[in-house]
């Protein structure tokens, strides 16, 4: 894989994690340590500062056998064929294993239910995982059952032809009935676990929103992702002054209406089937926690 640096002064490991969305900074550093990244034909170092136009060659190692346990769990499968699986993920379920959390993730459940029938493109910890969804966000997640499906779906994500629509409760009352947030998103400069709207080392990010219903102090909105950056809806809604209810990371620090995590649900997923090209539209009803919040809000009107 050949990449071209577009910014001067950016660290090489940061550049890799920015342009390769499935590669964390620590994973990029491991590739560098293994000599799998060349900068202008020479082995790169993690703290190398790039010049615009530098040619970066990346060799991704072959996936290794997954060394995490398969765990029996109830999966809400809303669509499945020989190539693609769509899961309705509950709030609170971590998608893939990470340091210190090797069990009870969606990946563990997928390994038990589907065994080897998952793509290996994302390596040992994310078999079949095409796109991300936060632990405390509920809703639809596409899983590739083979490498062909993974490649095609990942391409649709990149060119924005995979449509993802979310529903959320946000704090405050939006004045307009619809709008668009077009603001680049990158890592927070002082908190690496957070994202923020920034012009530095960022990627363009576009979120379209529309009002579903209004309540005293809160608004039910529907958001459509044009791009898919980490925490995009959470960051964008907070950026325009209407953070998501319960989002104590980007919004109000104290729980409201009994919610201590974001009220955000991935309700509709649309894509072109990777094998024969027919359109696939999958929808998931609002989960119980979301409906309970709406009932509380209705009683306040």
C-alpha atoms as a printed R data frame, in Angstrom:
    type eleno elety resid chain resno       x       y      z
1   ATOM     1    CA   UNK     A     1   0.000   0.000  0.000
2   ATOM     2    CA   UNK     A     2   1.440   3.373 -1.073
3   ATOM     3    CA   UNK     A     3   0.316   6.580  0.668
4   ATOM     4    CA   UNK     A     4   1.249  10.214  0.063
5   ATOM     5    CA   UNK     A     5   1.697  12.630  2.969
6   ATOM     6    CA   UNK     A     6  -0.482  15.720  2.686
7   ATOM     7    CA   UNK     A     7   0.736  17.712  5.703
8   ATOM     8    CA   UNK     A     8   4.174  18.934  6.736
9   ATOM     9    CA   UNK     A     9   5.237  18.382 10.332
10  ATOM    10    CA   UNK     A    10   2.821  15.546 11.118
11  ATOM    11    CA   UNK     A    11   4.239  12.549 12.967
12  ATOM    12    CA   UNK     A    12   4.421   9.379 10.915
13  ATOM    13    CA   UNK     A    13   2.516   7.219 13.412
14  ATOM    14    CA   UNK     A    14  -0.221   9.844 13.671
15  ATOM    15    CA   UNK     A    15  -0.450  10.085  9.888
16  ATOM    16    CA   UNK     A    16  -0.918   6.325  9.565
17  ATOM    17    CA   UNK     A    17  -3.677   6.202 12.188
18  ATOM    18    CA   UNK     A    18  -5.391   9.160 10.511
19  ATOM    19    CA   UNK     A    19  -5.447   7.901  6.922
20  ATOM    20    CA   UNK     A    20  -6.015   4.231  7.814
21  ATOM    21    CA   UNK     A    21  -9.170   4.369  9.996
22  ATOM    22    CA   UNK     A    22  -8.875   0.760 11.188
23  ATOM    23    CA   UNK     A    23  -5.296   1.322 12.414
24  ATOM    24    CA   UNK     A    24  -4.785   2.749 15.894
25  ATOM    25    CA   UNK     A    25  -1.692   4.791 16.726
26  ATOM    26    CA   UNK     A    26  -0.305   1.923 18.835
27  ATOM    27    CA   UNK     A    27  -0.871  -0.517 15.953
28  ATOM    28    CA   UNK     A    28   0.885   1.898 13.597
29  ATOM    29    CA   UNK     A    29   3.853   2.039 15.984
30  ATOM    30    CA   UNK     A    30   4.060  -1.765 15.987
31  ATOM    31    CA   UNK     A    31   4.198  -1.783 12.178
32  ATOM    32    CA   UNK     A    32   6.997   0.772 12.326
33  ATOM    33    CA   UNK     A    33   8.913  -1.266 14.897
34  ATOM    34    CA   UNK     A    34   8.611  -4.333 12.637
35  ATOM    35    CA   UNK     A    35  10.049  -2.413  9.676
36  ATOM    36    CA   UNK     A    36   6.788  -2.669  7.716
37  ATOM    37    CA   UNK     A    37   6.574   1.065  6.999
38  ATOM    38    CA   UNK     A    38   8.954   2.792  4.587
39  ATOM    39    CA   UNK     A    39   9.280   6.538  4.164
40  ATOM    40    CA   UNK     A    40  10.674   7.398  0.747
41  ATOM    41    CA   UNK     A    41  12.150   3.903  0.551
42  ATOM    42    CA   UNK     A    42  13.758   3.891  3.999
43  ATOM    43    CA   UNK     A    43  12.426   2.399  7.271
44  ATOM    44    CA   UNK     A    44  10.320   4.951  9.098
45  ATOM    45    CA   UNK     A    45  10.280   5.820 12.783
46  ATOM    46    CA   UNK     A    46   7.180   6.653 14.802
47  ATOM    47    CA   UNK     A    47   8.308  10.197 15.596
48  ATOM    48    CA   UNK     A    48   9.445  11.036 12.054
49  ATOM    49    CA   UNK     A    49   8.059  14.396 10.964
50  ATOM    50    CA   UNK     A    50   6.634  14.207  7.473
51  ATOM    51    CA   UNK     A    51   7.007  16.580  4.569
52  ATOM    52    CA   UNK     A    52   4.125  17.080  2.166
53  ATOM    53    CA   UNK     A    53   4.615  14.700 -0.765
54  ATOM    54    CA   UNK     A    54   6.535  12.024  1.178
55  ATOM    55    CA   UNK     A    55   5.803   8.534 -0.149
56  ATOM    56    CA   UNK     A    56   4.830   6.082  2.575
57  ATOM    57    CA   UNK     A    57   4.827   2.362  1.827
58  ATOM    58    CA   UNK     A    58   2.864   0.195  4.270
59  ATOM    59    CA   UNK     A    59   2.900  -3.611  4.383
60  ATOM    60    CA   UNK     A    60   0.080  -5.046  6.464
61  ATOM    61    CA   UNK     A    61   0.858  -8.470  7.975
62  ATOM    62    CA   UNK     A    62  -1.359 -11.453  7.295
63  ATOM    63    CA   UNK     A    63  -4.141 -11.897  9.887
64  ATOM    64    CA   UNK     A    64  -3.140 -14.166 12.763
65  ATOM    65    CA   UNK     A    65  -5.450 -16.710 14.402
66  ATOM    66    CA   UNK     A    66  -7.801 -14.999 16.800
67  ATOM    67    CA   UNK     A    67  -6.667 -15.590 20.350
68  ATOM    68    CA   UNK     A    68  -9.825 -14.509 22.142
69  ATOM    69    CA   UNK     A    69 -12.489 -16.858 23.474
70  ATOM    70    CA   UNK     A    70 -15.762 -17.554 21.722
71  ATOM    71    CA   UNK     A    71 -18.627 -16.679 24.050
72  ATOM    72    CA   UNK     A    72 -22.221 -17.787 23.795
73  ATOM    73    CA   UNK     A    73 -24.529 -14.783 23.790
74  ATOM    74    CA   UNK     A    74 -27.854 -13.778 22.329
75  ATOM    75    CA   UNK     A    75 -27.343 -11.833 19.110
76  ATOM    76    CA   UNK     A    76 -30.159  -9.826 17.520
77  ATOM    77    CA   UNK     A    77 -29.545 -10.686 13.866
78  ATOM    78    CA   UNK     A    78 -31.812  -8.537 11.687
79  ATOM    79    CA   UNK     A    79 -30.351  -9.492  8.292
80  ATOM    80    CA   UNK     A    80 -28.152 -12.312  7.054
81  ATOM    81    CA   UNK     A    81 -27.097 -13.940  3.792
82  ATOM    82    CA   UNK     A    82 -23.945 -15.710  2.608
83  ATOM    83    CA   UNK     A    83 -21.955 -12.465  2.508
84  ATOM    84    CA   UNK     A    84 -23.311 -10.030  5.065
85  ATOM    85    CA   UNK     A    85 -24.655 -10.079  8.592
86  ATOM    86    CA   UNK     A    86 -26.365  -7.090 10.249
87  ATOM    87    CA   UNK     A    87 -26.556  -7.047 14.049
88  ATOM    88    CA   UNK     A    88 -28.787  -4.836 16.185
89  ATOM    89    CA   UNK     A    89 -26.304  -4.112 18.985
90  ATOM    90    CA   UNK     A    90 -27.669  -3.295 22.449
91  ATOM    91    CA   UNK     A    91 -26.417  -0.335 24.446
92  ATOM    92    CA   UNK     A    92 -23.487  -1.284 26.679
93  ATOM    93    CA   UNK     A    93 -22.006  -4.030 24.497
94  ATOM    94    CA   UNK     A    94 -18.377  -3.461 23.461
95  ATOM    95    CA   UNK     A    95 -17.834  -4.322 19.779
96  ATOM    96    CA   UNK     A    96 -14.322  -5.758 19.747
97  ATOM    97    CA   UNK     A    97 -11.709  -6.907 22.282
98  ATOM    98    CA   UNK     A    98  -9.036  -4.517 23.470
99  ATOM    99    CA   UNK     A    99  -6.337  -4.458 26.115
100 ATOM   100    CA   UNK     A   100  -7.917  -5.454 29.410
101 ATOM   101    CA   UNK     A   101 -11.213  -6.454 27.809
102 ATOM   102    CA   UNK     A   102 -10.867  -9.770 25.963
103 ATOM   103    CA   UNK     A   103 -14.257 -11.285 26.754
104 ATOM   104    CA   UNK     A   104 -17.972 -10.498 26.480
105 ATOM   105    CA   UNK     A   105 -17.651  -8.360 23.362
106 ATOM   106    CA   UNK     A   106 -19.660  -8.623 20.165
107 ATOM   107    CA   UNK     A   107 -16.662 -10.270 18.500
108 ATOM   108    CA   UNK     A   108 -16.655 -13.012 21.147
109 ATOM   109    CA   UNK     A   109 -20.323 -13.656 20.439
110 ATOM   110    CA   UNK     A   110 -19.791 -13.633 16.669
111 ATOM   111    CA   UNK     A   111 -16.982 -16.171 16.969
112 ATOM   112    CA   UNK     A   112 -19.273 -18.507 18.903
113 ATOM   113    CA   UNK     A   113 -22.208 -18.075 16.519
114 ATOM   114    CA   UNK     A   114 -20.405 -17.904 13.181
115 ATOM   115    CA   UNK     A   115 -17.017 -19.517 13.769
116 ATOM   116    CA   UNK     A   116 -14.747 -19.088 10.766
117 ATOM   117    CA   UNK     A   117 -17.367 -17.499  8.489
118 ATOM   118    CA   UNK     A   118 -16.096 -13.943  9.045
119 ATOM   119    CA   UNK     A   119 -13.714 -11.834  6.987
120 ATOM   120    CA   UNK     A   120 -10.116 -11.568  8.190
121 ATOM   121    CA   UNK     A   121  -9.192  -8.219  6.694
122 ATOM   122    CA   UNK     A   122  -9.211  -6.320 10.002
123 ATOM   123    CA   UNK     A   123  -6.919  -8.815 11.680
124 ATOM   124    CA   UNK     A   124  -7.159 -10.803 14.862
125 ATOM   125    CA   UNK     A   125  -9.315  -8.569 17.035
126 ATOM   126    CA   UNK     A   126 -11.970  -7.348 14.590
127 ATOM   127    CA   UNK     A   127 -12.980 -10.227 12.315
128 ATOM   128    CA   UNK     A   128 -15.717  -9.111  9.948
129 ATOM   129    CA   UNK     A   129 -16.116  -5.689 11.562
130 ATOM   130    CA   UNK     A   130 -16.648  -3.187  8.719
131 ATOM   131    CA   UNK     A   131 -17.489  -0.034 10.676
132 ATOM   132    CA   UNK     A   132 -17.553   1.056 14.289
133 ATOM   133    CA   UNK     A   133 -20.276   1.829 16.785
134 ATOM   134    CA   UNK     A   134 -19.640   3.072 20.313
135 ATOM   135    CA   UNK     A   135 -20.190   0.817 23.331
136 ATOM   136    CA   UNK     A   136 -23.084   2.928 24.601
137 ATOM   137    CA   UNK     A   137 -24.650   3.555 21.192
138 ATOM   138    CA   UNK     A   138 -27.293   1.027 20.230
139 ATOM   139    CA   UNK     A   139 -28.267  -0.098 16.755
140 ATOM   140    CA   UNK     A   140 -27.190  -1.561 13.457
141 ATOM   141    CA   UNK     A   141 -23.723  -2.832 12.652
142 ATOM   142    CA   UNK     A   142 -22.710  -4.517  9.382
143 ATOM   143    CA   UNK     A   143 -20.500  -7.616  9.577
144 ATOM   144    CA   UNK     A   144 -18.686  -9.045  6.534
145 ATOM   145    CA   UNK     A   145 -18.688 -12.832  6.258
146 ATOM   146    CA   UNK     A   146 -15.879 -12.964  3.692
147 ATOM   147    CA   UNK     A   147 -13.082 -10.746  2.398
148 ATOM   148    CA   UNK     A   148 -14.919  -9.834 -0.821
149 ATOM   149    CA   UNK     A   149 -17.855  -8.467  1.150
150 ATOM   150    CA   UNK     A   150 -15.515  -6.626  3.518
151 ATOM   151    CA   UNK     A   151 -13.621  -4.941  0.684
152 ATOM   152    CA   UNK     A   152 -16.780  -3.811 -1.105
153 ATOM   153    CA   UNK     A   153 -18.544  -2.558  2.017
154 ATOM   154    CA   UNK     A   154 -15.433  -0.723  3.194
155 ATOM   155    CA   UNK     A   155 -15.298   0.958 -0.212
156 ATOM   156    CA   UNK     A   156 -18.920   2.064  0.179
157 ATOM   157    CA   UNK     A   157 -18.064   3.558  3.560
158 ATOM   158    CA   UNK     A   158 -15.154   5.436  2.044
159 ATOM   159    CA   UNK     A   159 -17.117   6.892 -0.874
160 ATOM   160    CA   UNK     A   160 -20.158   7.636  1.334
161 ATOM   161    CA   UNK     A   161 -22.591   5.367 -0.540
162 ATOM   162    CA   UNK     A   162 -23.372   3.366  2.605
163 ATOM   163    CA   UNK     A   163 -26.109   5.376  4.317
164 ATOM   164    CA   UNK     A   164 -26.393   5.340  8.110
165 ATOM   165    CA   UNK     A   165 -29.205   7.112  9.927
166 ATOM   166    CA   UNK     A   166 -29.308   7.607 13.695
167 ATOM   167    CA   UNK     A   167 -31.901   8.887 16.142
168 ATOM   168    CA   UNK     A   168 -30.928  10.890 19.206
169 ATOM   169    CA   UNK     A   169 -32.296  13.041 21.996
170 ATOM   170    CA   UNK     A   170 -30.308  16.271 22.260
171 ATOM   171    CA   UNK     A   171 -30.288  18.904 24.962
172 ATOM   172    CA   UNK     A   172 -31.985  22.208 24.217
173 ATOM   173    CA   UNK     A   173 -34.380  23.281 21.501
174 ATOM   174    CA   UNK     A   174 -33.102  23.521 17.946
175 ATOM   175    CA   UNK     A   175 -34.497  26.619 16.254
176 ATOM   176    CA   UNK     A   176 -34.513  25.212 12.722
177 ATOM   177    CA   UNK     A   177 -36.314  22.086 11.540
178 ATOM   178    CA   UNK     A   178 -33.223  20.735  9.785
179 ATOM   179    CA   UNK     A   179 -29.618  21.571  9.143
180 ATOM   180    CA   UNK     A   180 -26.102  20.371  8.345
181 ATOM   181    CA   UNK     A   181 -22.950  20.414 10.442
182 ATOM   182    CA   UNK     A   182 -19.890  20.576  8.185
183 ATOM   183    CA   UNK     A   183 -16.890  20.711 10.514
184 ATOM   184    CA   UNK     A   184 -13.630  18.699 10.449
185 ATOM   185    CA   UNK     A   185 -12.963  16.258 13.284
186 ATOM   186    CA   UNK     A   186  -9.637  15.182 14.760
187 ATOM   187    CA   UNK     A   187  -8.099  14.032 18.037
188 ATOM   188    CA   UNK     A   188  -8.514  16.304 21.018
189 ATOM   189    CA   UNK     A   189  -5.148  18.024 21.635
190 ATOM   190    CA   UNK     A   190  -5.006  17.205 25.356
191 ATOM   191    CA   UNK     A   191  -7.251  14.141 25.731
192 ATOM   192    CA   UNK     A   192  -6.394  11.374 23.250
193 ATOM   193    CA   UNK     A   193  -9.575   9.455 24.107
194 ATOM   194    CA   UNK     A   194 -11.729  12.300 22.830
195 ATOM   195    CA   UNK     A   195 -12.356  13.825 19.422
196 ATOM   196    CA   UNK     A   196 -13.080  17.471 18.668
197 ATOM   197    CA   UNK     A   197 -13.817  19.901 15.860
198 ATOM   198    CA   UNK     A   198 -10.404  21.123 14.746
199 ATOM   199    CA   UNK     A   199  -8.535  22.145 11.623
200 ATOM   200    CA   UNK     A   200  -5.321  20.414 12.756
201 ATOM   201    CA   UNK     A   201  -4.655  16.811 11.708
202 ATOM   202    CA   UNK     A   202  -8.360  16.326 11.043
203 ATOM   203    CA   UNK     A   203 -10.698  14.831  8.457
204 ATOM   204    CA   UNK     A   204 -13.725  16.451  6.892
205 ATOM   205    CA   UNK     A   205 -16.944  15.466  8.638
206 ATOM   206    CA   UNK     A   206 -20.543  16.163  7.588
207 ATOM   207    CA   UNK     A   207 -23.712  15.376  9.557
208 ATOM   208    CA   UNK     A   208 -27.236  16.163  8.335
209 ATOM   209    CA   UNK     A   209 -29.952  16.468 10.987
210 ATOM   210    CA   UNK     A   210 -33.698  16.985 11.135
211 ATOM   211    CA   UNK     A   211 -36.129  17.458 13.999
212 ATOM   212    CA   UNK     A   212 -38.471  14.549 14.736
213 ATOM   213    CA   UNK     A   213 -40.215  16.092 17.754
214 ATOM   214    CA   UNK     A   214 -39.733  18.844 20.305
215 ATOM   215    CA   UNK     A   215 -40.070  18.706 24.102
216 ATOM   216    CA   UNK     A   216 -39.392  21.206 26.901
217 ATOM   217    CA   UNK     A   217 -35.609  21.458 27.077
218 ATOM   218    CA   UNK     A   218 -34.905  18.607 24.647
219 ATOM   219    CA   UNK     A   219 -35.279  17.710 20.961
220 ATOM   220    CA   UNK     A   220 -35.681  14.335 19.267
221 ATOM   221    CA   UNK     A   221 -33.572  14.432 16.095
222 ATOM   222    CA   UNK     A   222 -32.693  12.152 13.219
223 ATOM   223    CA   UNK     A   223 -29.098  12.371 11.954
224 ATOM   224    CA   UNK     A   224 -27.715  11.091  8.666
225 ATOM   225    CA   UNK     A   225 -23.981  10.568  8.357
226 ATOM   226    CA   UNK     A   226 -22.354  11.758  5.155
227 ATOM   227    CA   UNK     A   227 -18.965  10.815  6.585
228 ATOM   228    CA   UNK     A   228 -18.164   8.405  9.405
229 ATOM   229    CA   UNK     A   229 -15.633   9.839 11.829
230 ATOM   230    CA   UNK     A   230 -15.131   8.583 15.376
231 ATOM   231    CA   UNK     A   231 -17.858   9.982 17.688
232 ATOM   232    CA   UNK     A   232 -19.031  12.161 14.786
233 ATOM   233    CA   UNK     A   233 -22.656  12.790 15.793
234 ATOM   234    CA   UNK     A   234 -21.720  13.267 19.447
235 ATOM   235    CA   UNK     A   235 -18.999  15.785 18.574
236 ATOM   236    CA   UNK     A   236 -21.038  17.648 15.959
237 ATOM   237    CA   UNK     A   237 -24.173  18.063 18.054
238 ATOM   238    CA   UNK     A   238 -22.090  19.279 21.004
239 ATOM   239    CA   UNK     A   239 -20.286  21.658 18.627
240 ATOM   240    CA   UNK     A   240 -23.544  23.402 17.700
241 ATOM   241    CA   UNK     A   241 -24.559  23.678 21.357
242 ATOM   242    CA   UNK     A   242 -26.935  20.713 21.522
243 ATOM   243    CA   UNK     A   243 -25.051  17.744 23.020
244 ATOM   244    CA   UNK     A   244 -26.740  14.371 23.152
245 ATOM   245    CA   UNK     A   245 -28.694  13.643 26.307
246 ATOM   246    CA   UNK     A   246 -26.635  11.476 28.670
247 ATOM   247    CA   UNK     A   247 -23.328  12.089 26.886
248 ATOM   248    CA   UNK     A   248 -21.156  13.026 29.872
249 ATOM   249    CA   UNK     A   249 -18.019  13.049 27.682
250 ATOM   250    CA   UNK     A   250 -19.049  15.709 25.163
251 ATOM   251    CA   UNK     A   251 -22.103  17.182 26.872
252 ATOM   252    CA   UNK     A   252 -23.435  17.854 30.347
253 ATOM   253    CA   UNK     A   253 -21.290  16.226 33.019
254 ATOM   254    CA   UNK     A   254 -24.174  15.096 35.217
255 ATOM   255    CA   UNK     A   255 -26.746  12.468 34.164
256 ATOM   256    CA   UNK     A   256 -30.156  13.782 33.121
257 ATOM   257    CA   UNK     A   257 -33.488  11.938 33.010
258 ATOM   258    CA   UNK     A   258 -31.710   8.903 34.424
259 ATOM   259    CA   UNK     A   259 -29.295   8.687 31.484
260 ATOM   260    CA   UNK     A   260 -25.533   8.502 32.101
261 ATOM   261    CA   UNK     A   261 -24.609   7.533 28.529
262 ATOM   262    CA   UNK     A   262 -25.647   8.914 25.154
263 ATOM   263    CA   UNK     A   263 -29.222   8.396 23.938
264 ATOM   264    CA   UNK     A   264 -28.167   7.520 20.396
265 ATOM   265    CA   UNK     A   265 -29.468   4.714 18.192
266 ATOM   266    CA   UNK     A   266 -28.298   3.592 14.741
267 ATOM   267    CA   UNK     A   267 -31.735   2.917 13.302
268 ATOM   268    CA   UNK     A   268 -31.316   2.513  9.529
269 ATOM   269    CA   UNK     A   269 -28.505   1.048  7.422
270 ATOM   270    CA   UNK     A   270 -28.546   1.122  3.616
271 ATOM   271    CA   UNK     A   271 -25.915  -0.385  1.327
272 ATOM   272    CA   UNK     A   272 -25.450  -2.030 -2.043
273 ATOM   273    CA   UNK     A   273 -25.046  -5.777 -1.772
274 ATOM   274    CA   UNK     A   274 -21.378  -6.658 -2.322
275 ATOM   275    CA   UNK     A   275 -22.068  -9.644 -4.576
276 ATOM   276    CA   UNK     A   276 -24.922  -8.749 -6.922
277 ATOM   277    CA   UNK     A   277 -25.402  -5.024 -6.352
278 ATOM   278    CA   UNK     A   278 -29.013  -5.020 -5.185
279 ATOM   279    CA   UNK     A   279 -29.967  -2.396 -2.575
280 ATOM   280    CA   UNK     A   280 -30.249  -3.571  1.031
281 ATOM   281    CA   UNK     A   281 -32.178  -1.477  3.563
282 ATOM   282    CA   UNK     A   282 -32.236  -2.639  7.196
283 ATOM   283    CA   UNK     A   283 -34.087  -0.902 10.033
284 ATOM   284    CA   UNK     A   284 -34.154  -1.419 13.804
285 ATOM   285    CA   UNK     A   285 -36.924  -0.085 16.042
286 ATOM   286    CA   UNK     A   286 -36.078   2.273 18.881
287 ATOM   287    CA   UNK     A   287 -34.854   0.227 21.866
288 ATOM   288    CA   UNK     A   288 -36.601   0.210 25.217
289 ATOM   289    CA   UNK     A   289 -34.239   2.693 26.913
290 ATOM   290    CA   UNK     A   290 -34.892   5.241 24.148
291 ATOM   291    CA   UNK     A   291 -38.662   4.758 24.276
292 ATOM   292    CA   UNK     A   292 -38.620   5.200 28.063
293 ATOM   293    CA   UNK     A   293 -36.891   8.571 27.679
294 ATOM   294    CA   UNK     A   294 -39.500   9.665 25.135
295 ATOM   295    CA   UNK     A   295 -42.278   8.684 27.538
296 ATOM   296    CA   UNK     A   296 -40.694  10.800 30.280
297 ATOM   297    CA   UNK     A   297 -40.458  13.750 27.915
298 ATOM   298    CA   UNK     A   298 -44.070  13.396 26.776
299 ATOM   299    CA   UNK     A   299 -45.203  13.627 30.395
300 ATOM   300    CA   UNK     A   300 -43.407  16.966 30.698
301 ATOM   301    CA   UNK     A   301 -45.359  18.599 27.874
